[in-house]
């Protein structure tokens, strides 16, 4: 599998996905 | 204005100024300089690495240092004013997540990117002086590149949680 960090598009997509995943974790289990 | 509120305002001002310097340069490296270097003529690359890069990296790493220092002082000020229980509020949880991501990024800057770039810059300077090709770098450029890209990725959730701490959207959805 290609490393998403090798492209700018993959890096930004990975960052947005990480933000959304963390948001849901906080919303569902922490707050 | 209460002294602690004014103190926090000044710290936030410093935090934003240094943070913009740091993350602005991070985006410049990833979105502008990286693609430029991939296309640049071989003769132009050592010029960039030995004259432009050291200047950009100085502002980059000290921007990171001041951002983190001011951020820690903001949290300590908040705790001194409201007690440790403030870290259990939505502000505390949000700022903790953003802060942890920021600390990982600060570590990457000072302990992975900068040590590797120092060697890369020195190797380029030596090559320019001796008129020979750059050699002996091993996987250093790749490691520095991946740490830089990791920071670009982490900056996206980091900024979300930093903003969410003070502009609280919890419970909105």
N, CA and C atoms of all chains as a GROMACS GRO file, in nm:
protein
  612
    1UNK      N    1   0.084  -0.120   0.000
    1UNK     CA    2   0.000   0.000   0.000
    1UNK      C    3   0.088   0.126   0.000
    2UNK      N    4   0.047   0.224  -0.078
    2UNK     CA    5   0.123   0.348  -0.086
    2UNK      C    6   0.106   0.428   0.044
    3UNK      N    7   0.214   0.489   0.090
    3UNK     CA    8   0.206   0.572   0.211
    3UNK      C    9   0.131   0.702   0.177
    4UNK      N   10   0.019   0.729   0.245
    4UNK     CA   11  -0.057   0.852   0.213
    4UNK      C   12   0.024   0.979   0.234
    5UNK      N   13   0.126   0.971   0.322
    5UNK     CA   14   0.207   1.090   0.352
    5UNK      C   15   0.299   1.128   0.235
    6UNK      N   16   0.309   1.040   0.134
    6UNK     CA   17   0.394   1.074   0.020
    6UNK      C   18   0.330   1.177  -0.072
    7UNK      N   19   0.198   1.198  -0.058
    7UNK     CA   20   0.136   1.302  -0.140
    7UNK      C   21   0.070   1.407  -0.050
    8UNK      N   22   0.061   1.528  -0.102
    8UNK     CA   23  -0.002   1.638  -0.026
    8UNK      C   24  -0.150   1.605  -0.003
    9UNK      N   25  -0.214   1.553  -0.108
    9UNK     CA   26  -0.356   1.518  -0.100
    9UNK      C   27  -0.379   1.411   0.008
   10UNK      N   28  -0.294   1.308   0.008
   10UNK     CA   29  -0.306   1.200   0.107
   10UNK      C   30  -0.282   1.251   0.249
   11UNK      N   31  -0.187   1.343   0.263
   11UNK     CA   32  -0.156   1.399   0.396
   11UNK      C   33  -0.275   1.477   0.451
   12UNK      N   34  -0.334   1.562   0.366
   12UNK     CA   35  -0.448   1.644   0.411
   12UNK      C   36  -0.568   1.553   0.440
   13UNK      N   37  -0.592   1.454   0.353
   13UNK     CA   38  -0.704   1.361   0.375
   13UNK      C   39  -0.685   1.288   0.508
   14UNK      N   40  -0.563   1.238   0.533
   14UNK     CA   41  -0.534   1.166   0.657
   14UNK      C   42  -0.558   1.257   0.778
   15UNK      N   43  -0.519   1.384   0.768
   15UNK     CA   44  -0.538   1.479   0.877
   15UNK      C   45  -0.685   1.505   0.906
   16UNK      N   46  -0.764   1.521   0.800
   16UNK     CA   47  -0.908   1.546   0.817
   16UNK      C   48  -0.975   1.422   0.878
   17UNK      N   49  -0.938   1.303   0.828
   17UNK     CA   50  -0.995   1.178   0.881
   17UNK      C   51  -0.960   1.164   1.029
   18UNK      N   52  -0.836   1.193   1.065
   18UNK     CA   53  -0.792   1.184   1.205
   18UNK      C   54  -0.871   1.281   1.294
   19UNK      N   55  -0.894   1.403   1.243
   19UNK     CA   56  -0.970   1.502   1.320
   19UNK      C   57  -1.113   1.454   1.344
   20UNK      N   58  -1.175   1.398   1.240
   20UNK     CA   59  -1.314   1.351   1.253
   20UNK      C   60  -1.321   1.232   1.348
   21UNK      N   61  -1.227   1.138   1.337
   21UNK     CA   62  -1.225   1.020   1.424
   21UNK      C   63  -1.207   1.062   1.570
   22UNK      N   64  -1.112   1.153   1.595
   22UNK     CA   65  -1.089   1.201   1.733
   22UNK      C   66  -1.213   1.273   1.787
   23UNK      N   67  -1.276   1.350   1.702
   23UNK     CA   68  -1.399   1.421   1.740
   23UNK      C   69  -1.504   1.322   1.788
   24UNK      N   70  -1.526   1.214   1.710
   24UNK     CA   71  -1.628   1.116   1.748
   24UNK      C   72  -1.592   1.040   1.875
   25UNK      N   73  -1.463   1.012   1.892
   25UNK     CA   74  -1.419   0.942   2.014
   25UNK      C   75  -1.448   1.030   2.136
   26UNK      N   76  -1.413   1.157   2.126
   26UNK     CA   77  -1.437   1.250   2.238
   26UNK      C   78  -1.586   1.264   2.265
   27UNK      N   79  -1.662   1.281   2.158
   27UNK     CA   80  -1.806   1.302   2.169
   27UNK      C   81  -1.877   1.179   2.229
   28UNK      N   82  -1.833   1.060   2.185
   28UNK     CA   83  -1.903   0.937   2.225
   28UNK      C   84  -1.858   0.885   2.362
   29UNK      N   85  -1.730   0.896   2.394
   29UNK     CA   86  -1.680   0.828   2.513
   29UNK      C   87  -1.624   0.918   2.622
   30UNK      N   88  -1.589   1.038   2.588
   30UNK     CA   89  -1.522   1.121   2.689
   30UNK      C   90  -1.615   1.227   2.746
   31UNK      N   91  -1.686   1.299   2.660
   31UNK     CA   92  -1.774   1.405   2.712
   31UNK      C   93  -1.914   1.352   2.744
   32UNK      N   94  -0.931   4.551   3.371
   32UNK     CA   95  -0.917   4.409   3.337
   32UNK      C   96  -0.835   4.337   3.446
   33UNK      N   97  -0.885   4.223   3.486
   33UNK     CA   98  -0.814   4.144   3.588
   33UNK      C   99  -0.675   4.103   3.537
   34UNK      N  100  -0.577   4.104   3.627
   34UNK     CA  101  -0.438   4.078   3.586
   34UNK      C  102  -0.421   3.943   3.516
   35UNK      N  103  -0.486   3.838   3.570
   35UNK     CA  104  -0.468   3.704   3.510
   35UNK      C  105  -0.531   3.696   3.371
   36UNK      N  106  -0.638   3.773   3.349
   36UNK     CA  107  -0.703   3.774   3.217
   36UNK      C  108  -0.613   3.845   3.116
   37UNK      N  109  -0.553   3.957   3.162
   37UNK     CA  110  -0.460   4.030   3.075
   37UNK      C  111  -0.337   3.945   3.042
   38UNK      N  112  -0.287   3.876   3.145
   38UNK     CA  113  -0.171   3.786   3.128
   38UNK      C  114  -0.203   3.678   3.024
   39UNK      N  115  -0.323   3.620   3.034
   39UNK     CA  116  -0.362   3.515   2.938
   39UNK      C  117  -0.375   3.573   2.797
   40UNK      N  118  -0.428   3.694   2.788
   40UNK     CA  119  -0.442   3.758   2.656
   40UNK      C  120  -0.306   3.775   2.590
   41UNK      N  121  -0.208   3.823   2.667
   41UNK     CA  122  -0.074   3.844   2.613
   41UNK      C  123  -0.012   3.709   2.572
   42UNK      N  124  -0.032   3.607   2.657
   42UNK     CA  125   0.021   3.474   2.623
   42UNK      C  126  -0.043   3.420   2.496
   43UNK      N  127  -0.174   3.440   2.483
   43UNK     CA  128  -0.243   3.392   2.362
   43UNK      C  129  -0.192   3.464   2.238
   44UNK      N  130  -0.167   3.592   2.251
   44UNK     CA  131  -0.114   3.673   2.140
   44UNK      C  132   0.021   3.613   2.095
   45UNK      N  133   0.108   3.588   2.192
   45UNK     CA  134   0.239   3.528   2.164
   45UNK      C  135   0.220   3.389   2.102
   46UNK      N  136   0.126   3.312   2.159
   46UNK     CA  137   0.099   3.175   2.111
   46UNK      C  138   0.055   3.176   1.964
   47UNK      N  139  -0.031   3.271   1.928
   47UNK     CA  140  -0.079   3.280   1.790
   47UNK      C  141   0.033   3.325   1.695
   48UNK      N  142   0.106   3.429   1.737
   48UNK     CA  143   0.213   3.480   1.650
   48UNK      C  144   0.317   3.373   1.622
   49UNK      N  145   0.362   3.305   1.729
   49UNK     CA  146   0.464   3.201   1.712
   49UNK      C  147   0.405   3.080   1.638
   50UNK      N  148   0.278   3.048   1.669
   50UNK     CA  149   0.214   2.932   1.604
   50UNK      C  150   0.197   2.953   1.455
   51UNK      N  151   0.160   3.074   1.415
   51UNK     CA  152   0.146   3.104   1.271
   51UNK      C  153   0.282   3.096   1.203
   52UNK      N  154   0.386   3.147   1.271
   52UNK     CA  155   0.522   3.140   1.215
   52UNK      C  156   0.561   2.993   1.193
   53UNK      N  157   0.536   2.911   1.295
   53UNK     CA  158   0.572   2.768   1.289
   53UNK      C  159   0.493   2.693   1.181
   54UNK      N  160   0.360   2.698   1.192
   54UNK     CA  161   0.278   2.616   1.103
   54UNK      C  162   0.279   2.674   0.961
   55UNK      N  163   0.292   2.807   0.951
   55UNK     CA  164   0.303   2.868   0.817
   55UNK      C  165   0.425   2.816   0.744
   56UNK      N  166   0.538   2.808   0.815
   56UNK     CA  167   0.660   2.754   0.753
   56UNK      C  168   0.647   2.604   0.726
   57UNK      N  169   0.577   2.533   0.816
   57UNK     CA  170   0.554   2.390   0.793
   57UNK      C  171   0.479   2.370   0.661
   58UNK      N  172   0.375   2.450   0.638
   58UNK     CA  173   0.298   2.438   0.514
   58UNK      C  174   0.382   2.483   0.394
   59UNK      N  175   0.464   2.586   0.416
   59UNK     CA  176   0.554   2.629   0.307
   59UNK      C  177   0.646   2.513   0.267
   60UNK      N  178   0.707   2.446   0.364
   60UNK     CA  179   0.797   2.335   0.333
   60UNK      C  180   0.724   2.225   0.256
   61UNK      N  181   0.603   2.191   0.304
   61UNK     CA  182   0.531   2.077   0.247
   61UNK      C  183   0.461   2.108   0.115
   62UNK      N  184   0.405   2.230   0.105
   62UNK     CA  185   0.324   2.260  -0.013
   62UNK      C  186   0.400   2.338  -0.120
   63UNK      N  187   0.510   2.404  -0.083
   63UNK     CA  188   0.580   2.490  -0.179
   63UNK      C  189   0.723   2.442  -0.204
   64UNK      N  190   0.804   2.437  -0.097
   64UNK     CA  191   0.946   2.406  -0.120
   64UNK      C  192   0.970   2.262  -0.165
   65UNK      N  193   0.899   2.167  -0.106
   65UNK     CA  194   0.915   2.025  -0.143
   65UNK      C  195   0.890   2.004  -0.292
   66UNK      N  196   0.769   2.044  -0.342
   66UNK     CA  197   0.743   2.028  -0.485
   66UNK      C  198   0.841   2.107  -0.572
   67UNK      N  199   0.884   2.225  -0.526
   67UNK     CA  200   0.983   2.303  -0.601
   67UNK      C  201   1.114   2.226  -0.614
   68UNK      N  202   1.161   2.170  -0.502
   68UNK     CA  203   1.289   2.097  -0.503
   68UNK      C  204   1.283   1.974  -0.592
   69UNK      N  205   1.164   1.914  -0.602
   69UNK     CA  206   1.150   1.795  -0.688
   69UNK      C  207   1.169   1.831  -0.835
   70UNK      N  208   1.138   1.958  -0.871
   70UNK     CA  209   1.148   2.002  -1.011
   70UNK      C  210   1.273   2.084  -1.039
   71UNK      N  211   1.338   2.136  -0.935
   71UNK     CA  212   1.447   2.232  -0.953
   71UNK      C  213   1.568   2.168  -1.022
   72UNK      N  214   1.643   2.252  -1.093
   72UNK     CA  215   1.766   2.206  -1.158
   72UNK      C  216   1.867   2.164  -1.051
   73UNK      N  217   1.948   2.064  -1.081
   73UNK     CA  218   2.045   2.011  -0.983
   73UNK      C  219   2.135   2.122  -0.926
   74UNK      N  220   2.172   2.218  -1.011
   74UNK     CA  221   2.262   2.324  -0.967
   74UNK      C  222   2.195   2.419  -0.867
   75UNK      N  223   2.061   2.428  -0.872
   75UNK     CA  224   1.990   2.522  -0.785
   75UNK      C  225   1.968   2.465  -0.645
   76UNK      N  226   1.966   2.334  -0.633
   76UNK     CA  227   1.929   2.272  -0.505
   76UNK      C  228   2.022   2.306  -0.389
   77UNK      N  229   2.156   2.297  -0.408
   77UNK     CA  230   2.243   2.332  -0.295
   77UNK      C  231   2.227   2.477  -0.249
   78UNK      N  232   2.192   2.568  -0.341
   78UNK     CA  233   2.168   2.708  -0.304
   78UNK      C  234   2.052   2.717  -0.206
   79UNK      N  235   1.945   2.644  -0.239
   79UNK     CA  236   1.827   2.644  -0.152
   79UNK      C  237   1.863   2.581  -0.017
   80UNK      N  238   1.931   2.467  -0.021
   80UNK     CA  239   1.960   2.393   0.102
   80UNK      C  240   2.058   2.466   0.193
   81UNK      N  241   2.153   2.538   0.135
   81UNK     CA  242   2.255   2.602   0.220
   81UNK      C  243   2.223   2.747   0.255
   82UNK      N  244   2.137   2.814   0.177
   82UNK     CA  245   2.112   2.956   0.205
   82UNK      C  246   1.969   2.987   0.248
   83UNK      N  247   1.871   2.920   0.184
   83UNK     CA  248   1.732   2.946   0.220
   83UNK      C  249   1.687   2.860   0.339
   84UNK      N  250   1.715   2.731   0.331
   84UNK     CA  251   1.667   2.637   0.433
   84UNK      C  252   1.712   2.669   0.576
   85UNK      N  253   1.842   2.704   0.600
   85UNK     CA  254   1.881   2.735   0.739
   85UNK      C  255   1.803   2.851   0.797
   86UNK      N  256   1.775   2.953   0.714
   86UNK     CA  257   1.698   3.069   0.762
   86UNK      C  258   1.555   3.027   0.795
   87UNK      N  259   1.492   2.953   0.704
   87UNK     CA  260   1.354   2.909   0.727
   87UNK      C  261   1.345   2.818   0.850
   88UNK      N  262   1.445   2.729   0.866
   88UNK     CA  263   1.442   2.635   0.979
   88UNK      C  264   1.465   2.705   1.114
   89UNK      N  265   1.536   2.817   1.113
   89UNK     CA  266   1.556   2.891   1.238
   89UNK      C  267   1.420   2.942   1.291
   90UNK      N  268   1.345   3.011   1.202
   90UNK     CA  269   1.213   3.061   1.242
   90UNK      C  270   1.120   2.946   1.273
   91UNK      N  271   1.131   2.836   1.198
   91UNK     CA  272   1.046   2.718   1.215
   91UNK      C  273   1.064   2.656   1.355
   92UNK      N  274   1.188   2.626   1.393
   92UNK     CA  275   1.207   2.555   1.521
   92UNK      C  276   1.187   2.645   1.642
   93UNK      N  277   1.226   2.775   1.631
   93UNK     CA  278   1.202   2.864   1.745
   93UNK      C  279   1.056   2.905   1.754
   94UNK      N  280   0.988   2.909   1.639
   94UNK     CA  281   0.843   2.928   1.641
   94UNK      C  282   0.776   2.816   1.719
   95UNK      N  283   0.821   2.693   1.693
   95UNK     CA  284   0.767   2.576   1.764
   95UNK      C  285   0.793   2.588   1.914
   96UNK      N  286   0.914   2.627   1.950
   96UNK     CA  287   0.952   2.636   2.091
   96UNK      C  288   0.866   2.740   2.165
   97UNK      N  289   0.853   2.859   2.105
   97UNK     CA  290   0.777   2.966   2.171
   97UNK      C  291   0.628   2.933   2.176
   98UNK      N  292   0.577   2.871   2.070
   98UNK     CA  293   0.435   2.832   2.069
   98UNK      C  294   0.406   2.738   2.186
   99UNK      N  295   0.490   2.634   2.201
   99UNK     CA  296   0.468   2.535   2.306
   99UNK      C  297   0.486   2.598   2.445
  100UNK      N  298   0.590   2.680   2.461
  100UNK     CA  299   0.613   2.744   2.591
  100UNK      C  300   0.494   2.831   2.631
  101UNK      N  301   0.445   2.913   2.537
  101UNK     CA  302   0.330   3.000   2.567
  101UNK      C  303   0.206   2.917   2.596
  102UNK      N  304   0.188   2.808   2.521
  102UNK     CA  305   0.072   2.720   2.542
  102UNK      C  306   0.073   2.659   2.681
  103UNK      N  307   0.189   2.613   2.724
  103UNK     CA  308   0.200   2.554   2.859
  103UNK      C  309   0.168   2.659   2.965
  104UNK      N  310   0.220   2.781   2.946
  104UNK     CA  311   0.192   2.888   3.043
  104UNK      C  312   0.044   2.924   3.048
  105UNK      N  313  -0.024   2.917   2.932
  105UNK     CA  314  -0.169   2.945   2.929
  105UNK      C  315  -0.243   2.841   3.013
  106UNK      N  316  -0.207   2.714   2.994
  106UNK     CA  317  -0.273   2.606   3.070
  106UNK      C  318  -0.244   2.621   3.220
  107UNK      N  319  -0.117   2.650   3.256
  107UNK     CA  320  -0.082   2.667   3.398
  107UNK      C  321  -0.158   2.784   3.460
  108UNK      N  322  -0.173   2.894   3.384
  108UNK     CA  323  -0.248   3.010   3.431
  108UNK      C  324  -0.394   2.973   3.455
  109UNK      N  325  -0.449   2.896   3.361
  109UNK     CA  326  -0.589   2.852   3.372
  109UNK      C  327  -0.607   2.766   3.498
  110UNK      N  328  -0.512   2.674   3.521
  110UNK     CA  329  -0.520   2.587   3.639
  110UNK      C  330  -0.506   2.669   3.768
  111UNK      N  331  -0.414   2.765   3.766
  111UNK     CA  332  -0.394   2.845   3.888
  111UNK      C  333  -0.519   2.929   3.919
  112UNK      N  334  -0.595   2.965   3.816
  112UNK     CA  335  -0.715   3.046   3.837
  112UNK      C  336  -0.838   2.962   3.872
  113UNK      N  337  -0.844   2.838   3.815
  113UNK     CA  338  -0.968   2.759   3.827
  113UNK      C  339  -0.950   2.624   3.895
  114UNK      N  340  -0.826   2.589   3.932
  114UNK     CA  341  -0.801   2.458   3.994
  114UNK      C  342  -0.782   2.351   3.888
  115UNK      N  343  -0.730   2.234   3.932
  115UNK     CA  344  -0.701   2.127   3.835
  115UNK      C  345  -0.827   2.070   3.770
  116UNK      N  346  -0.944   2.091   3.838
  116UNK     CA  347  -1.068   2.035   3.780
  116UNK      C  348  -1.102   2.095   3.644
  117UNK      N  349  -1.040   2.211   3.614
  117UNK     CA  350  -1.067   2.274   3.483
  117UNK      C  351  -1.025   2.182   3.368
  118UNK      N  352  -0.928   2.092   3.395
  118UNK     CA  353  -0.882   2.001   3.291
  118UNK      C  354  -0.985   1.892   3.259
  119UNK      N  355  -1.086   1.878   3.344
  119UNK     CA  356  -1.192   1.780   3.320
  119UNK      C  357  -1.311   1.839   3.246
  120UNK      N  358  -1.309   1.971   3.223
  120UNK     CA  359  -1.418   2.035   3.148
  120UNK      C  360  -1.396   2.013   2.998
  121UNK      N  361  -1.494   2.052   2.917
  121UNK     CA  362  -1.477   2.035   2.772
  121UNK      C  363  -1.357   2.117   2.724
  122UNK      N  364  -1.334   2.233   2.789
  122UNK     CA  365  -1.214   2.312   2.753
  122UNK      C  366  -1.088   2.230   2.780
  123UNK      N  367  -1.080   2.172   2.901
  123UNK     CA  368  -0.962   2.096   2.940
  123UNK      C  369  -0.936   1.976   2.852
  124UNK      N  370  -1.044   1.904   2.819
  124UNK     CA  371  -1.029   1.784   2.736
  124UNK      C  372  -0.984   1.824   2.595
  125UNK      N  373  -1.049   1.926   2.542
  125UNK     CA  374  -1.016   1.970   2.406
  125UNK      C  375  -0.873   2.024   2.398
  126UNK      N  376  -0.835   2.106   2.495
  126UNK     CA  377  -0.700   2.164   2.491
  126UNK      C  378  -0.595   2.056   2.518
  127UNK      N  379  -0.631   1.954   2.595
  127UNK     CA  380  -0.536   1.844   2.621
  127UNK      C  381  -0.508   1.766   2.493
  128UNK      N  382  -0.614   1.738   2.416
  128UNK     CA  383  -0.593   1.663   2.290
  128UNK      C  384  -0.511   1.748   2.193
  129UNK      N  385  -0.550   1.876   2.177
  129UNK     CA  386  -0.473   1.965   2.090
  129UNK      C  387  -0.329   1.980   2.139
  130UNK      N  388  -0.313   1.991   2.272
  130UNK     CA  389  -0.180   2.009   2.330
  130UNK      C  390  -0.091   1.887   2.311
  131UNK      N  391  -0.149   1.767   2.327
  131UNK     CA  392  -0.070   1.645   2.308
  131UNK      C  393  -0.024   1.635   2.161
  132UNK      N  394  -0.116   1.665   2.069
  132UNK     CA  395  -0.078   1.663   1.927
  132UNK      C  396   0.033   1.767   1.902
  133UNK      N  397   0.019   1.885   1.964
  133UNK     CA  398   0.120   1.990   1.950
  133UNK      C  399   0.255   1.948   2.006
  134UNK      N  400   0.253   1.878   2.120
  134UNK     CA  401   0.379   1.832   2.180
  134UNK      C  402   0.449   1.726   2.093
  135UNK      N  403   0.369   1.638   2.032
  135UNK     CA  404   0.427   1.538   1.939
  135UNK      C  405   0.495   1.613   1.823
  136UNK      N  406   0.426   1.716   1.773
  136UNK     CA  407   0.481   1.795   1.661
  136UNK      C  408   0.609   1.868   1.702
  137UNK      N  409   0.607   1.925   1.825
  137UNK     CA  410   0.727   1.996   1.877
  137UNK      C  411   0.844   1.898   1.886
  138UNK      N  412   0.816   1.777   1.936
  138UNK     CA  413   0.920   1.674   1.947
  138UNK      C  414   0.976   1.640   1.807
  139UNK      N  415   0.886   1.623   1.712
  139UNK     CA  416   0.930   1.592   1.574
  139UNK      C  417   1.022   1.702   1.518
  140UNK      N  418   0.986   1.828   1.547
  140UNK     CA  419   1.067   1.940   1.497
  140UNK      C  420   1.207   1.935   1.558
  141UNK      N  421   1.214   1.929   1.692
  141UNK     CA  422   1.342   1.945   1.761
  141UNK      C  423   1.428   1.819   1.765
  142UNK      N  424   1.364   1.701   1.761
  142UNK     CA  425   1.443   1.578   1.781
  142UNK      C  426   1.448   1.487   1.658
  143UNK      N  427   1.370   1.520   1.554
  143UNK     CA  428   1.380   1.440   1.431
  143UNK      C  429   1.414   1.529   1.310
  144UNK      N  430   1.330   1.630   1.285
  144UNK     CA  431   1.351   1.712   1.165
  144UNK      C  432   1.482   1.790   1.174
  145UNK      N  433   1.499   1.868   1.281
  145UNK     CA  434   1.616   1.957   1.291
  145UNK      C  435   1.749   1.879   1.296
  146UNK      N  436   1.764   1.773   1.379
  146UNK     CA  437   1.892   1.701   1.378
  146UNK      C  438   1.927   1.644   1.240
  147UNK      N  439   1.826   1.594   1.169
  147UNK     CA  440   1.852   1.539   1.035
  147UNK      C  441   1.884   1.650   0.936
  148UNK      N  442   1.810   1.762   0.945
  148UNK     CA  443   1.835   1.872   0.852
  148UNK      C  444   1.972   1.935   0.874
  149UNK      N  445   2.018   1.936   1.000
  149UNK     CA  446   2.151   1.990   1.028
  149UNK      C  447   2.257   1.913   0.949
  150UNK      N  448   2.243   1.780   0.949
  150UNK     CA  449   2.339   1.696   0.877
  150UNK      C  450   2.326   1.718   0.726
  151UNK      N  451   2.201   1.730   0.679
  151UNK     CA  452   2.177   1.752   0.535
  151UNK      C  453   2.237   1.885   0.490
  152UNK      N  454   2.217   1.991   0.571
  152UNK     CA  455   2.271   2.123   0.536
  152UNK      C  456   2.425   2.118   0.536
  153UNK      N  457   2.483   2.055   0.638
  153UNK     CA  458   2.630   2.046   0.646
  153UNK      C  459   2.686   1.968   0.528
  154UNK      N  460   2.619   1.860   0.488
  154UNK     CA  461   2.666   1.780   0.374
  154UNK      C  462   2.660   1.860   0.245
  155UNK      N  463   2.554   1.942   0.231
  155UNK     CA  464   2.542   2.027   0.113
  155UNK      C  465   2.648   2.136   0.112
  156UNK      N  466   2.677   2.193   0.229
  156UNK     CA  467   2.781   2.297   0.237
  156UNK      C  468   2.917   2.240   0.199
  157UNK      N  469   2.944   2.119   0.248
  157UNK     CA  470   3.070   2.052   0.218
  157UNK      C  471   3.081   2.023   0.067
  158UNK      N  472   2.970   1.977   0.011
  158UNK     CA  473   2.968   1.945  -0.132
  158UNK      C  474   2.992   2.070  -0.217
  159UNK      N  475   2.930   2.182  -0.176
  159UNK     CA  476   2.948   2.309  -0.251
  159UNK      C  477   3.094   2.353  -0.241
  160UNK      N  478   3.150   2.348  -0.119
  160UNK     CA  479   3.289   2.390  -0.098
  160UNK      C  480   3.387   2.307  -0.180
  161UNK      N  481   3.363   2.177  -0.181
  161UNK     CA  482   3.457   2.086  -0.249
  161UNK      C  483   3.423   2.064  -0.396
  162UNK      N  484   3.304   2.115  -0.437
  162UNK     CA  485   3.263   2.097  -0.576
  162UNK      C  486   3.231   1.954  -0.612
  163UNK      N  487   3.185   1.878  -0.512
  163UNK     CA  488   3.151   1.737  -0.534
  163UNK      C  489   3.002   1.715  -0.510
  164UNK      N  490   2.946   1.601  -0.555
  164UNK     CA  491   2.805   1.574  -0.526
  164UNK      C  492   2.782   1.546  -0.376
  165UNK      N  493   2.659   1.570  -0.332
  165UNK     CA  494   2.625   1.544  -0.191
  165UNK      C  495   2.623   1.393  -0.167
  166UNK      N  496   2.687   1.351  -0.056
  166UNK     CA  497   2.688   1.208  -0.026
  166UNK      C  498   2.682   1.181   0.124
  167UNK      N  499   2.658   1.053   0.158
  167UNK     CA  500   2.660   1.010   0.299
  167UNK      C  501   2.538   1.047   0.380
  168UNK      N  502   2.425   1.070   0.314
  168UNK     CA  503   2.306   1.111   0.390
  168UNK      C  504   2.220   0.994   0.434
  169UNK      N  505   2.238   0.877   0.372
  169UNK     CA  506   2.157   0.760   0.410
  169UNK      C  507   2.009   0.788   0.399
  170UNK      N  508   1.934   0.751   0.504
  170UNK     CA  509   1.788   0.772   0.498
  170UNK      C  510   1.745   0.902   0.567
  171UNK      N  511   1.840   0.988   0.599
  171UNK     CA  512   1.806   1.114   0.668
  171UNK      C  513   1.702   1.200   0.595
  172UNK      N  514   1.717   1.221   0.462
  172UNK     CA  515   1.615   1.302   0.394
  172UNK      C  516   1.475   1.240   0.405
  173UNK      N  517   1.468   1.108   0.395
  173UNK     CA  518   1.339   1.039   0.402
  173UNK      C  519   1.277   1.052   0.543
  174UNK      N  520   1.359   1.035   0.646
  174UNK     CA  521   1.311   1.046   0.785
  174UNK      C  522   1.260   1.188   0.812
  175UNK      N  523   1.338   1.288   0.770
  175UNK     CA  524   1.297   1.428   0.790
  175UNK      C  525   1.168   1.458   0.713
  176UNK      N  526   1.160   1.405   0.592
  176UNK     CA  527   1.040   1.426   0.509
  176UNK      C  528   0.917   1.367   0.576
  177UNK      N  529   0.928   1.243   0.624
  177UNK     CA  530   0.812   1.177   0.685
  177UNK      C  531   0.770   1.245   0.816
  178UNK      N  532   0.868   1.293   0.894
  178UNK     CA  533   0.835   1.365   1.018
  178UNK      C  534   0.763   1.495   0.985
  179UNK      N  535   0.807   1.562   0.878
  179UNK     CA  536   0.746   1.687   0.836
  179UNK      C  537   0.602   1.663   0.787
  180UNK      N  538   0.586   1.556   0.708
  180UNK     CA  539   0.451   1.521   0.659
  180UNK      C  540   0.360   1.478   0.773
  181UNK      N  541   0.416   1.406   0.871
  181UNK     CA  542   0.338   1.366   0.989
  181UNK      C  543   0.288   1.491   1.061
  182UNK      N  544   0.375   1.590   1.077
  182UNK     CA  545   0.335   1.714   1.143
  182UNK      C  546   0.227   1.787   1.065
  183UNK      N  547   0.237   1.787   0.933
  183UNK     CA  548   0.134   1.852   0.850
  183UNK      C  549  -0.001   1.783   0.874
  184UNK      N  550   0.002   1.649   0.876
  184UNK     CA  551  -0.121   1.573   0.902
  184UNK      C  552  -0.176   1.605   1.042
  185UNK      N  553  -0.086   1.601   1.144
  185UNK     CA  554  -0.130   1.624   1.283
  185UNK      C  555  -0.179   1.767   1.306
  186UNK      N  556  -0.129   1.862   1.226
  186UNK     CA  557  -0.170   2.002   1.245
  186UNK      C  558  -0.320   2.019   1.223
  187UNK      N  559  -0.378   1.933   1.141
  187UNK     CA  560  -0.521   1.949   1.108
  187UNK      C  561  -0.609   1.919   1.231
  188UNK      N  562  -0.599   1.801   1.294
  188UNK     CA  563  -0.675   1.781   1.419
  188UNK      C  564  -0.626   1.871   1.533
  189UNK      N  565  -0.495   1.900   1.538
  189UNK     CA  566  -0.442   1.986   1.644
  189UNK      C  567  -0.513   2.122   1.643
  190UNK      N  568  -0.522   2.185   1.527
  190UNK     CA  569  -0.587   2.316   1.519
  190UNK      C  570  -0.736   2.308   1.546
  191UNK      N  571  -0.798   2.196   1.506
  191UNK     CA  572  -0.940   2.180   1.534
  191UNK      C  573  -0.965   2.179   1.686
  192UNK      N  574  -0.887   2.098   1.758
  192UNK     CA  575  -0.909   2.088   1.903
  192UNK      C  576  -0.866   2.215   1.977
  193UNK      N  577  -0.763   2.281   1.928
  193UNK     CA  578  -0.723   2.409   1.989
  193UNK      C  579  -0.837   2.510   1.976
  194UNK      N  580  -0.895   2.519   1.855
  194UNK     CA  581  -1.005   2.614   1.832
  194UNK      C  582  -1.129   2.572   1.910
  195UNK      N  583  -1.155   2.440   1.914
  195UNK     CA  584  -1.275   2.389   1.981
  195UNK      C  585  -1.272   2.418   2.131
  196UNK      N  586  -1.150   2.427   2.189
  196UNK     CA  587  -1.140   2.452   2.333
  196UNK      C  588  -1.206   2.585   2.370
  197UNK      N  589  -1.181   2.690   2.292
  197UNK     CA  590  -1.234   2.823   2.326
  197UNK      C  591  -1.360   2.860   2.250
  198UNK      N  592  -1.383   2.794   2.137
  198UNK     CA  593  -1.503   2.825   2.057
  198UNK      C  594  -1.584   2.697   2.056
  199UNK      N  595  -1.641   2.667   2.170
  199UNK     CA  596  -1.682   2.530   2.202
  199UNK      C  597  -1.804   2.479   2.124
  200UNK      N  598  -1.782   2.382   2.035
  200UNK     CA  599  -1.897   2.332   1.960
  200UNK      C  600  -1.956   2.203   2.019
  201UNK      N  601  -1.907   2.160   2.137
  201UNK     CA  602  -1.954   2.031   2.189
  201UNK      C  603  -2.104   2.034   2.211
  202UNK      N  604  -2.167   1.923   2.171
  202UNK     CA  605  -2.311   1.912   2.189
  202UNK      C  606  -2.388   1.975   2.074
  203UNK      N  607  -2.316   2.027   1.977
  203UNK     CA  608  -2.381   2.092   1.863
  203UNK      C  609  -2.449   1.988   1.773
  204UNK      N  610  -2.384   1.870   1.761
  204UNK     CA  611  -2.441   1.767   1.672
  204UNK      C  612  -2.495   1.649   1.753
   0.00000   0.00000   0.00000
